[in-house]
Amino acid sequence: NEVTVGQFKQFVNQSGYDYNRWDDVAKHSPTDEHPMVMVNWNDVTAYVKWAGKRLSTEAEWEYAARGGLGGNRYPWGDDVGDIRVYANCTDKVGRDEWEFCAPVGSFKPNGYGLYDMAGNVEEWCSDWYDEKYYKRSPVKNPQGPGTGEKRVLRGGAWNDDARYLRVASRSSFIPDSRLNFLGFRCVSGVPVAQ
């Protein structure tokens, strides 16, 4: 799941981490069950360190998002019509009754049992962003470029339409960005070696 507001509050309370954007968070993620938003790169990396976890690489994120479906466009398949049962986005139909973020896990999971791999919040990944990286990267488990100005985000958000919810869709922001549609999820273990 995406990290929730409640989980992030626990981190702040236990660690003493300096975070003061709660009023901004509450506007778009009003309960402890909603995804944490308004977190920048430093907030996210502090949380994952505290939790004893890490962020996924971009390649790991995409593999997980596909849910075992290989090259399909969306985490649920190729048909955008199923968006109403799988994603919180601007196409407000079906289960999507929220103006902004939906509580984590409100939609059907993908084939690996992972919730919200499309929509709700864009998720920070560990990789630096390089538009041309995948033209020259290793085919198996690329680890991303070593440096950059922006970090990768994946998954699309509540304010995106279907084209940004495709598994292959990528975006990037500078690490200091704190926006009402940026969140994250954690993974356990070490990245698979190439």
Backbone as CSV, one residue per row, in Angstrom:
resi,resn,N_x,N_y,N_z,CA_x,CA_y,CA_z,C_x,C_y,C_z
1,ASN,0.827,-1.205,0.000,0.000,0.000,0.000,0.862,1.256,0.000
2,GLU,0.232,2.347,-0.401,0.868,3.646,-0.224,0.964,3.935,1.269
3,VAL,1.973,4.669,1.689,2.115,5.043,3.094,0.976,5.993,3.447
4,THR,0.314,5.725,4.565,-0.855,6.508,4.961,-0.470,7.685,5.842
5,VAL,-1.416,8.596,5.985,-1.249,9.733,6.890,-0.986,9.222,8.305
6,GLY,-1.732,8.211,8.737,-1.550,7.657,10.079,-0.162,7.085,10.292
7,GLN,0.364,6.388,9.301,1.717,5.837,9.413,2.755,6.947,9.490
8,PHE,2.567,7.993,8.691,3.523,9.105,8.714,3.443,9.859,10.043
9,LYS,2.239,10.014,10.594,2.100,10.655,11.912,2.850,9.855,12.974
10,GLN,2.752,8.542,12.906,3.463,7.688,13.859,4.965,7.910,13.755
11,PHE,5.462,7.986,12.527,6.882,8.271,12.301,7.279,9.602,12.925
12,VAL,6.515,10.656,12.668,6.832,11.986,13.199,6.810,11.962,14.726
13,ASN,5.789,11.324,15.292,5.665,11.279,16.758,6.792,10.482,17.411
14,GLN,7.179,9.377,16.818,8.203,8.524,17.422,9.629,9.024,17.178
15,SER,9.843,9.629,16.023,11.208,10.032,15.675,11.521,11.488,16.013
16,GLY,10.476,12.302,16.174,10.692,13.730,16.386,11.004,14.473,15.095
17,TYR,10.779,13.842,13.950,11.049,14.467,12.660,10.264,15.777,12.549
18,ASP,10.897,16.805,12.048,10.288,18.125,11.922,9.410,18.182,10.675
19,TYR,8.096,18.084,10.880,7.144,18.160,9.767,5.964,18.995,10.236
20,ASN,5.593,20.017,9.452,4.533,20.933,9.894,3.532,21.282,8.795
21,ARG,3.251,20.352,7.892,2.317,20.618,6.788,0.968,19.943,6.979
22,TRP,0.583,19.665,8.220,-0.614,18.866,8.472,-1.890,19.519,7.951
23,ASP,-2.002,20.841,8.013,-3.201,21.499,7.481,-3.305,21.299,5.976
24,ASP,-2.181,21.379,5.268,-2.174,21.142,3.821,-2.507,19.690,3.498
25,VAL,-1.991,18.765,4.294,-2.278,17.342,4.095,-3.772,17.091,4.244
26,ALA,-4.385,17.653,5.296,-5.790,17.395,5.615,-6.750,17.838,4.512
27,LYS,-6.365,18.812,3.714,-7.237,19.272,2.625,-7.437,18.195,1.563
28,HIS,-6.436,17.378,1.321,-6.498,16.394,0.234,-6.477,14.953,0.717
29,SER,-6.017,14.715,1.924,-5.981,13.387,2.543,-6.458,13.536,3.986
30,PRO,-7.779,13.626,4.202,-8.312,14.056,5.493,-8.291,13.057,6.651
31,THR,-8.032,11.775,6.401,-8.041,10.815,7.509,-6.712,10.062,7.577
32,ASP,-6.527,9.343,8.653,-5.312,8.544,8.815,-5.222,7.405,7.822
33,GLU,-6.334,7.055,7.174,-6.348,5.969,6.186,-6.049,6.455,4.765
34,HIS,-5.963,7.751,4.570,-5.642,8.318,3.258,-4.128,8.283,3.029
35,PRO,-3.688,8.371,1.763,-2.249,8.376,1.493,-1.604,9.677,1.963
36,MET,-0.398,9.560,2.460,0.352,10.748,2.856,0.707,11.538,1.610
37,VAL,0.468,12.833,1.643,0.814,13.753,0.553,1.628,14.899,1.148
38,MET,2.054,15.806,0.290,2.836,16.965,0.731,4.158,16.535,1.352
39,VAL,4.768,15.484,0.777,6.059,15.002,1.256,7.093,15.160,0.154
40,ASN,8.238,15.703,0.517,9.316,15.845,-0.454,10.290,14.677,-0.313
41,TRP,11.351,14.715,-1.100,12.333,13.632,-1.116,12.949,13.394,0.271
42,ASN,13.287,14.466,0.986,13.888,14.323,2.317,12.908,13.699,3.311
43,ASP,11.634,14.101,3.241,10.617,13.513,4.117,10.495,12.006,3.870
44,VAL,10.437,11.657,2.601,10.255,10.259,2.202,11.451,9.409,2.613
45,THR,12.654,9.892,2.337,13.841,9.094,2.674,14.023,8.980,4.188
46,ALA,13.621,9.998,4.937,13.676,9.900,6.404,12.695,8.836,6.894
47,TYR,11.503,8.805,6.312,10.513,7.798,6.712,10.998,6.385,6.406
48,VAL,11.463,6.142,5.186,11.848,4.771,4.825,13.028,4.294,5.673
49,LYS,13.938,5.194,6.018,15.054,4.818,6.898,14.524,4.433,8.272
50,TRP,13.625,5.244,8.817,13.021,4.960,10.115,12.282,3.615,10.100
51,ALA,11.589,3.325,9.007,10.796,2.098,8.890,11.651,0.870,8.597
52,GLY,12.948,1.078,8.304,13.816,-0.047,7.960,13.514,-0.609,6.588
53,LYS,13.033,0.257,5.711,12.687,-0.158,4.349,13.405,0.750,3.366
54,ARG,12.913,0.826,2.139,13.513,1.690,1.130,12.457,1.997,0.077
55,LEU,12.793,2.913,-0.820,11.956,3.170,-1.990,12.317,2.164,-3.076
56,SER,11.375,1.868,-3.926,11.672,0.983,-5.051,12.472,1.737,-6.102
57,THR,13.221,0.987,-6.894,13.773,1.585,-8.104,12.611,1.757,-9.065
58,GLU,12.821,2.547,-10.086,11.770,2.735,-11.081,11.426,1.412,-11.769
59,ALA,12.438,0.613,-12.075,12.202,-0.684,-12.722,11.416,-1.627,-11.806
60,GLU,11.744,-1.653,-10.526,10.989,-2.483,-9.578,9.544,-2.016,-9.496
61,TRP,9.349,-0.698,-9.447,7.995,-0.162,-9.365,7.179,-0.627,-10.575
62,GLU,7.756,-0.502,-11.772,7.006,-0.884,-12.973,6.699,-2.376,-12.991
63,TYR,7.652,-3.192,-12.609,7.425,-4.635,-12.551,6.271,-4.948,-11.593
64,ALA,6.284,-4.340,-10.412,5.228,-4.563,-9.421,3.880,-4.048,-9.916
65,ALA,3.888,-2.889,-10.573,2.637,-2.302,-11.059,1.958,-3.188,-12.100
66,ARG,2.742,-3.853,-12.913,2.162,-4.714,-13.949,1.436,-5.918,-13.358
67,GLY,1.748,-6.287,-12.149,1.013,-7.341,-11.474,1.020,-8.675,-12.195
68,GLY,2.097,-8.953,-12.935,2.203,-10.221,-13.651,1.581,-10.220,-15.033
69,LEU,1.130,-9.062,-15.500,0.456,-8.997,-16.799,1.379,-8.642,-17.956
70,GLY,2.675,-8.681,-17.759,3.609,-8.430,-18.861,3.517,-7.029,-19.395
71,GLY,3.235,-6.885,-20.680,3.284,-5.588,-21.337,1.971,-4.837,-21.413
72,ASN,0.999,-5.134,-20.582,-0.275,-4.425,-20.647,-0.128,-2.963,-20.263
73,ARG,-1.060,-2.152,-20.745,-0.991,-0.709,-20.521,-1.208,-0.284,-19.077
74,TYR,-2.147,-0.934,-18.398,-2.545,-0.536,-17.053,-2.315,-1.691,-16.076
75,PRO,-2.294,-1.439,-14.791,-2.104,-2.521,-13.829,-3.190,-3.599,-13.896
76,TRP,-4.327,-3.280,-14.492,-5.435,-4.234,-14.591,-5.586,-4.831,-15.983
77,GLY,-4.828,-4.385,-16.960,-4.928,-4.898,-18.329,-4.784,-3.791,-19.355
78,ASP,-5.276,-4.041,-20.564,-5.157,-3.051,-21.644,-6.369,-2.143,-21.782
79,ASP,-7.485,-2.511,-21.211,-8.736,-1.788,-21.403,-8.883,-0.672,-20.374
80,VAL,-8.874,0.567,-20.822,-9.036,1.704,-19.919,-10.415,1.696,-19.276
81,GLY,-11.372,1.011,-19.888,-12.731,0.967,-19.361,-12.821,0.426,-17.951
82,ASP,-11.878,-0.391,-17.542,-11.888,-0.948,-16.194,-11.358,0.031,-15.152
83,ILE,-11.029,1.228,-15.566,-10.455,2.218,-14.653,-11.367,2.475,-13.453
84,ARG,-12.652,2.370,-13.641,-13.604,2.709,-12.582,-13.520,1.793,-11.357
85,VAL,-12.948,0.613,-11.494,-12.819,-0.278,-10.331,-11.382,-0.370,-9.820
86,TYR,-10.438,0.264,-10.514,-9.031,0.142,-10.143,-8.337,1.436,-9.745
87,ALA,-8.903,2.599,-10.046,-8.105,3.817,-9.866,-8.918,5.045,-9.478
88,ASN,-8.307,5.873,-8.643,-8.822,7.180,-8.284,-8.129,8.191,-9.195
89,CYS,-8.917,8.819,-10.085,-8.358,9.772,-11.051,-9.428,10.759,-11.466
90,THR,-9.170,11.571,-12.471,-10.149,12.572,-12.887,-11.365,11.961,-13.562
91,ASP,-11.283,10.718,-14.004,-12.430,10.031,-14.609,-13.320,9.520,-13.479
92,LYS,-14.147,10.387,-12.896,-14.939,10.075,-11.708,-16.142,9.207,-12.063
93,VAL,-15.931,7.922,-12.028,-16.993,6.961,-12.309,-16.808,5.758,-11.387
94,GLY,-17.802,4.898,-11.314,-17.677,3.665,-10.547,-17.421,3.917,-9.078
95,ARG,-16.377,3.314,-8.535,-16.050,3.414,-7.108,-15.454,4.760,-6.724
96,ASP,-15.051,5.553,-7.682,-14.345,6.802,-7.380,-15.335,7.887,-6.966
97,GLU,-15.502,8.057,-5.673,-16.428,9.041,-5.127,-15.720,10.196,-4.439
98,TRP,-14.391,10.242,-4.517,-13.610,11.234,-3.785,-13.202,12.386,-4.688
99,GLU,-13.232,13.586,-4.133,-12.804,14.760,-4.891,-11.288,14.765,-5.066
100,PHE,-10.572,14.334,-4.035,-9.116,14.329,-4.072,-8.627,12.891,-3.841
101,CYS,-7.810,12.666,-2.823,-7.292,11.318,-2.533,-8.387,10.424,-1.958
102,ALA,-8.318,9.155,-2.294,-9.197,8.136,-1.710,-8.443,7.438,-0.592
103,PRO,-9.146,6.890,0.394,-8.436,6.084,1.397,-7.651,4.969,0.705
104,VAL,-6.487,4.655,1.224,-5.626,3.627,0.649,-6.381,2.300,0.600
105,GLY,-6.294,1.621,-0.536,-6.939,0.317,-0.688,-8.418,0.374,-1.030
106,SER,-8.923,1.503,-1.505,-10.347,1.632,-1.842,-10.722,0.966,-3.163
107,PHE,-9.755,0.644,-3.977,-10.004,0.065,-5.292,-9.406,-1.334,-5.362
108,LYS,-9.784,-2.091,-6.378,-9.289,-3.457,-6.523,-7.765,-3.476,-6.660
109,PRO,-7.101,-4.486,-6.096,-5.651,-4.604,-6.249,-5.282,-5.165,-7.614
110,ASN,-4.010,-5.052,-7.967,-3.547,-5.656,-9.214,-3.281,-7.148,-8.988
111,GLY,-2.703,-7.814,-9.979,-2.470,-9.252,-9.913,-1.524,-9.696,-8.827
112,TYR,-0.708,-8.799,-8.286,0.185,-9.129,-7.171,-0.417,-8.744,-5.820
113,GLY,-1.663,-8.269,-5.833,-2.307,-7.864,-4.584,-1.893,-6.488,-4.106
114,LEU,-1.343,-5.663,-4.992,-0.892,-4.316,-4.640,-1.984,-3.304,-4.983
115,TYR,-2.288,-2.447,-4.033,-3.340,-1.452,-4.201,-2.783,-0.123,-4.705
116,ASP,-3.624,0.591,-5.447,-3.341,1.975,-5.863,-2.060,2.125,-6.683
117,MET,-1.768,1.151,-7.536,-0.599,1.270,-8.416,-0.870,2.243,-9.558
118,ALA,-2.122,2.636,-9.722,-2.496,3.676,-10.685,-3.448,4.626,-9.974
119,GLY,-3.193,5.913,-10.103,-4.062,6.902,-9.482,-3.767,7.111,-8.012
120,ASN,-4.590,7.907,-7.400,-4.516,8.323,-6.002,-3.360,9.286,-5.782
121,VAL,-2.105,8.801,-5.665,-0.953,9.716,-5.581,0.170,9.203,-6.474
122,GLU,0.921,10.128,-7.039,2.157,9.738,-7.722,3.150,9.354,-6.648
123,GLU,3.956,8.324,-6.927,4.837,7.765,-5.913,6.305,8.013,-6.243
124,TRP,7.016,8.575,-5.262,8.455,8.777,-5.401,9.142,7.429,-5.568
125,CYS,10.089,7.351,-6.481,10.978,6.189,-6.633,12.387,6.624,-6.265
126,SER,13.290,5.678,-6.127,14.651,6.019,-5.707,15.494,6.633,-6.824
127,ASP,15.104,6.453,-8.079,15.911,6.856,-9.229,15.928,8.362,-9.486
128,TRP,17.070,8.820,-9.960,17.145,10.140,-10.582,16.473,10.031,-11.941
129,TYR,15.938,11.137,-12.439,15.257,11.132,-13.732,16.229,11.485,-14.846
130,ASP,16.220,10.694,-15.886,16.974,10.967,-17.108,16.088,10.492,-18.252
131,GLU,15.659,11.428,-19.065,14.727,11.129,-20.153,15.243,10.044,-21.092
132,LYS,16.553,9.957,-21.289,17.125,9.031,-22.261,17.767,7.798,-21.622
133,TYR,17.662,7.655,-20.317,18.346,6.569,-19.612,18.015,5.182,-20.174
134,TYR,16.749,4.923,-20.444,16.355,3.577,-20.862,16.775,3.214,-22.280
135,LYS,17.264,4.167,-23.038,17.806,3.856,-24.358,19.185,3.216,-24.262
136,ARG,19.864,3.397,-23.107,21.217,2.867,-22.951,21.386,2.014,-21.691
137,SER,20.327,1.786,-20.958,20.420,1.059,-19.685,20.473,-0.448,-19.896
138,PRO,20.885,-1.190,-18.858,20.798,-2.647,-18.938,19.337,-3.060,-19.119
139,VAL,19.097,-4.134,-19.823,17.733,-4.598,-20.050,17.145,-5.176,-18.762
140,LYS,17.948,-5.898,-17.997,17.464,-6.557,-16.789,17.745,-5.683,-15.560
141,ASN,16.676,-5.305,-14.856,16.735,-4.570,-13.600,17.649,-3.341,-13.624
142,PRO,17.392,-2.381,-14.494,18.208,-1.163,-14.498,18.066,-0.415,-13.177
143,GLN,19.153,0.111,-12.668,19.173,0.772,-11.363,19.016,2.289,-11.443
144,GLY,18.867,2.831,-12.633,18.693,4.268,-12.778,20.017,4.998,-12.839
145,PRO,20.007,6.239,-13.330,21.236,7.019,-13.424,21.777,7.382,-12.046
146,GLY,23.071,7.647,-11.983,23.731,7.944,-10.712,23.510,9.346,-10.185
147,THR,23.137,10.280,-11.049,22.926,11.667,-10.637,21.800,12.273,-11.453
148,GLY,21.389,13.455,-11.066,20.364,14.168,-11.807,19.876,15.372,-11.027
149,GLU,18.910,16.060,-11.602,18.316,17.223,-10.949,16.937,16.915,-10.387
150,LYS,16.267,15.920,-10.966,14.913,15.562,-10.552,14.858,14.085,-10.202
151,ARG,13.850,13.716,-9.391,13.611,12.317,-9.034,12.371,11.809,-9.764
152,VAL,12.351,10.517,-10.011,11.254,9.868,-10.732,10.048,9.678,-9.820
153,LEU,8.865,9.876,-10.404,7.598,9.513,-9.769,6.811,8.659,-10.746
154,ARG,6.055,7.709,-10.206,5.283,6.801,-11.055,3.864,6.649,-10.511
155,GLY,2.965,6.239,-11.383,1.634,5.817,-10.969,0.479,6.744,-11.252
156,GLY,0.729,7.989,-11.583,-0.384,8.906,-11.780,-1.067,9.231,-10.462
157,ALA,-1.981,10.189,-10.490,-2.600,10.668,-9.252,-4.085,10.960,-9.452
158,TRP,-4.722,11.387,-8.367,-6.140,11.708,-8.368,-6.485,12.821,-9.364
159,ASN,-5.527,13.662,-9.708,-5.772,14.785,-10.619,-5.317,14.501,-12.050
160,ASP,-5.055,13.227,-12.368,-4.628,12.824,-13.719,-5.745,12.083,-14.437
161,ASP,-5.700,12.136,-15.773,-6.624,11.310,-16.550,-5.924,9.998,-16.923
162,ALA,-6.636,9.142,-17.625,-6.181,7.772,-17.881,-4.817,7.688,-18.558
163,ARG,-4.478,8.620,-19.424,-3.196,8.490,-20.128,-2.006,8.522,-19.176
164,TYR,-2.144,9.179,-18.022,-1.056,9.240,-17.048,-1.072,8.070,-16.067
165,LEU,-2.068,7.208,-16.183,-2.154,6.037,-15.316,-1.558,4.796,-15.974
166,ARG,-1.102,4.929,-17.212,-0.433,3.795,-17.872,0.782,3.391,-17.059
167,VAL,1.071,2.108,-16.998,2.199,1.609,-16.224,3.505,2.250,-16.680
168,ALA,3.661,2.489,-17.975,4.911,3.035,-18.502,5.030,4.550,-18.341
169,SER,3.983,5.220,-17.897,4.015,6.675,-17.753,4.962,7.080,-16.617
170,ARG,5.773,8.120,-16.877,6.759,8.594,-15.898,6.613,10.097,-15.722
171,SER,6.945,10.556,-14.540,7.059,11.995,-14.329,8.253,12.241,-13.408
172,SER,8.562,13.502,-13.181,9.696,13.833,-12.326,9.482,15.202,-11.693
173,PHE,10.055,15.372,-10.516,10.031,16.650,-9.820,11.365,16.833,-9.106
174,ILE,11.692,18.087,-8.812,12.888,18.337,-8.021,12.645,17.765,-6.621
175,PRO,13.690,17.299,-5.945,13.513,16.631,-4.653,12.839,17.469,-3.567
176,ASP,12.866,18.794,-3.669,12.225,19.648,-2.660,10.719,19.802,-2.852
177,SER,10.163,19.210,-3.899,8.737,19.382,-4.205,7.844,18.732,-3.158
178,ARG,6.898,19.505,-2.652,5.837,19.006,-1.759,4.517,19.431,-2.382
179,LEU,3.804,18.474,-2.958,2.555,18.778,-3.649,1.441,17.873,-3.146
180,ASN,0.198,18.297,-3.390,-0.956,17.577,-2.849,-1.279,16.278,-3.586
181,PHE,-0.469,15.886,-4.536,-0.679,14.623,-5.241,0.577,13.753,-5.243
182,LEU,1.582,14.116,-4.436,2.813,13.332,-4.351,2.849,12.560,-3.043
183,GLY,3.056,11.241,-3.156,3.153,10.367,-2.001,4.217,9.311,-2.252
184,PHE,4.097,8.165,-1.566,5.114,7.125,-1.735,4.646,5.821,-1.124
185,ARG,5.364,4.758,-1.448,5.219,3.455,-0.804,6.607,2.924,-0.528
186,CYS,6.717,1.995,0.382,8.011,1.402,0.751,8.095,-0.022,0.220
187,VAL,9.322,-0.487,0.096,9.575,-1.895,-0.203,10.608,-2.411,0.792
188,SER,10.638,-3.713,0.938,11.611,-4.359,1.836,12.646,-5.089,1.018
189,GLY,13.809,-5.297,1.583,14.852,-6.045,0.902,15.740,-5.162,0.066
190,VAL,16.712,-5.786,-0.555,17.664,-5.050,-1.393,17.286,-5.202,-2.855
191,PRO,17.664,-4.248,-3.711,17.372,-4.389,-5.130,18.039,-5.648,-5.700
192,VAL,17.394,-6.250,-6.655,17.945,-7.432,-7.315,19.175,-7.014,-8.114
193,ALA,20.270,-7.741,-7.979,21.511,-7.425,-8.712,21.322,-7.679,-10.192
194,GLN,22.064,-6.953,-10.982,21.962,-7.108,-12.429,22.702,-8.343,-12.889
